[in-house]
């Protein structure tokens, strides 16, 4: 896979992990560990799904990249819940 694909997905993961807003809603989230999120996504297949989506899509965004992988969304939500607990 081309390097720009992994760079883009890595950026998408880092933005979500930072807790910054990536859409027009007003939700702010807790910051979580970027490396741990990436490791979990690599283990559970979410990273591969996201990278495949970016590599094949004609148009994509941070949001659509995350929406391409239900596993990735669940992992992100679980890590946020763990941090909030």
SVG drawing of the C-alpha trace seen along z (x, -y; Angstrom):
<svg xmlns="http://www.w3.org/2000/svg" viewBox="-24 -23 29 32">
<polyline fill="none" stroke="black" stroke-width="0.4" points="0.0,0.0 1.3,-3.5 2.8,-5.5 0.3,-8.4 -2.5,-6.0 -0.9,-5.0 0.0,-8.6 -3.5,-9.7 -5.0,-7.0 -2.4,-7.6 -3.4,-11.3 -7.1,-10.3 -6.3,-8.1 -4.3,-10.8 -7.0,-13.4 -9.7,-11.2 -7.3,-10.2 -6.7,-13.9 -10.3,-14.5 -10.6,-17.3 -13.8,-17.8 -13.7,-16.3 -17.3,-17.2 -19.7,-20.1 -21.2,-18.8 -20.2,-20.3 -19.0,-17.2 -15.6,-17.3 -14.1,-14.0 -11.4,-12.9 -7.9,-12.5 -6.8,-8.9 -3.4,-7.3 -2.7,-7.4 -0.3,-4.5 -2.6,-2.3 -5.5,-3.1 -3.4,-2.3 -2.2,0.9 -5.7,2.1 -6.9,1.2 -4.0,3.1 -4.8,6.2 -8.6,6.2 -8.5,5.4 -9.9,1.9 -6.7,0.4 -6.7,2.6 -10.3,1.7 -9.6,-2.0 -6.4,-1.7 -8.2,0.3 -11.1,-2.2 -8.7,-5.1 -6.7,-3.3 -9.8,-2.4 -12.1,-5.4 -12.3,-8.2 -13.2,-10.7 -12.6,-10.4 -12.4,-12.4 -11.4,-11.9 -15.0,-11.1 -15.7,-8.8 -12.4,-6.9 -13.6,-6.2 -17.1,-5.4 -15.6,-2.8 -14.8,-0.5 -17.4,0.3 -14.6,2.1 -12.6,-1.1 -15.5,-3.1 -16.3,-0.5 -12.6,-0.5 -12.5,-4.3 -15.8,-4.3 -14.5,-1.6 -11.2,-3.5 -13.1,-6.7 -15.4,-4.9 -12.4,-3.3 -10.8,-6.7 -14.0,-8.2 -14.5,-5.4"/>
</svg>
